[in-house]
Amino acid sequence: EVQLSESGGGLVQPGGSLRLSCAASGFTFSTSAMSWVRQAPGKGLEWVSSISGSGHATYYADSVKGRFTISRDNSKNTMYLQLSSLRAEDTAVYYCAKEPVAVPGIFDYWGQGTLVTVSS
Amino acid sequence: EIVLTQSPGTLSLSPGERATLSCRASQSVSSSYLAWYQQKPGQAPRLLIYGASSRATGIPDRFSGSGSGTDFTLTISRLEPEDFAVYYCQQYDSSPRTFGGGTKVEIK
């Protein structure tokens, strides 16, 4: 059974930093591209960042480029998102999501999400 | 960036009725790289449809997707109580991947 579990969210001041983790199990992690998708309170979904199975290719939304860094450790079946220079508009539930090898670009499994609140 | 516009914003229907949700793209989505997700309150989204019309694993056949180019539709043939939720479309034709604003299907 595929399981994704995020952690690391919390309250942080504007300009601060946070590192989110996504622990994965139940599938071959190293062959699956992974992504982060966020949802501001009461709002819709926004793709944030993606990383290839090997970790060599990374992609970012313009809204977070230069401030967020995605990475993964395939030996630990874990993906990370380093959030820096945080702004109030980064407040959201951050979901990690798996992309199927056969259909890259969609998200076939999601974690339960971790809430990041940026406020003074 | 491809902008996806979903309509209506809210759909008020009774169990057993048919739901028709629309997703319109600001430019053509090639190869029908369009997916649909369902999200219930306090839960993560769940993949329903990909490739505009292919059901994901375990999705009941009352859910169907259609369309191409710029106009796509999600149809729920007969609403079950568990189908009342918010539905999002997403394009994966070009970067950045984008989602529509969502359609809430509520009990009338």
Chai-1 contact restraints between the chains, C-beta under 6 A:
chainA,res_idxA,chainB,res_idxB,connection_type,confidence,min_distance_angstrom,max_distance_angstrom,comment,restraint_id
A,G44,B,F99,contact,1.0,0.0,6.0,A-B,restraint_1
A,G44,B,G101,contact,1.0,0.0,6.0,A-B,restraint_2
A,G44,B,G102,contact,1.0,0.0,6.0,A-B,restraint_3
A,L45,B,Y88,contact,1.0,0.0,6.0,A-B,restraint_4
A,L45,B,F99,contact,1.0,0.0,6.0,A-B,restraint_5
A,W47,B,P96,contact,1.0,0.0,6.0,A-B,restraint_6
A,W47,B,R97,contact,1.0,0.0,6.0,A-B,restraint_7
A,A61,B,P96,contact,1.0,0.0,6.0,A-B,restraint_8
A,Y95,B,A44,contact,1.0,0.0,6.0,A-B,restraint_9
A,V103,B,Y50,contact,1.0,0.0,6.0,A-B,restraint_10
A,G105,B,Y92,contact,1.0,0.0,6.0,A-B,restraint_11
A,I106,B,A35,contact,1.0,0.0,6.0,A-B,restraint_12
A,I106,B,Y50,contact,1.0,0.0,6.0,A-B,restraint_13
A,I106,B,Y92,contact,1.0,0.0,6.0,A-B,restraint_14
A,D108,B,L47,contact,1.0,0.0,6.0,A-B,restraint_15
A,W110,B,A44,contact,1.0,0.0,6.0,A-B,restraint_16
A,W110,B,P45,contact,1.0,0.0,6.0,A-B,restraint_17
A,Q112,B,A44,contact,1.0,0.0,6.0,A-B,restraint_18
A,G113,B,A44,contact,1.0,0.0,6.0,A-B,restraint_19
